[in-house]
Structure formats: structure tokens, C-alpha cells
């Protein structure tokens, strides 16, 4: 942990970045997402990710880093991987409840 950082600071940032990756992938596939919606592979805020989970999110990061070049791969990943595909019910962290959303 960096000096002078609050306890747990590093662990709070990493899951947030992973939330963003899943949301970015959904948005790049035409889904309207909100920052407080949680579904699929998005880990809990205090989660410690395994090497496999880190590799999973690194793969998404590589695709979303250049969406124009990776467009076909982005579409395929979103369509084929249930861990990232938007579900009919999304946990809304803002309201602390699950809500139904419209999914094409």
C-alpha cells in the first residue's frame, strides 16, 4: 500500500475499475447503463480478485482500449460471455435493490 494512503484504499480502487470495464463493454454494445447498476462479473467492492479474474478483466481492458480496432471482438465477447452480458435484472446500488431493466 502506498505511504499515507487510507487503509483499504488500493482494494477500493481495483473493483471500481472492473465495474467500469464491464459497463464500458456493455455501452460499446449499445446498452444504456448507469454507474450504479451491478450485474454479472462485477465483483463486490471489498473483493480480492484471483489471478483468473484479473486475466478476465485484463482481456476486457485490451478490447475496450481500442474499440474501433476491436469492434468485432467486442461484439462477440458481449454476445457470448454471460459474465458481461446485461441481464434482465440489475442490482441498483443507489437504491440497494434489484430492478428489472429493458434488454434487447
Secondary structure as GFF3:
##gff-version 3
##sequence-region A 1 104
A	DSSP	alpha_helix	9	28	.	.	.	ID=ss1
A	DSSP	beta_strand	37	38	.	.	.	ID=ss2
A	DSSP	alpha_helix	51	65	.	.	.	ID=ss3
A	DSSP	alpha_helix	71	80	.	.	.	ID=ss4
A	DSSP	beta_strand	89	92	.	.	.	ID=ss5
A	DSSP	beta_strand	97	100	.	.	.	ID=ss6
###
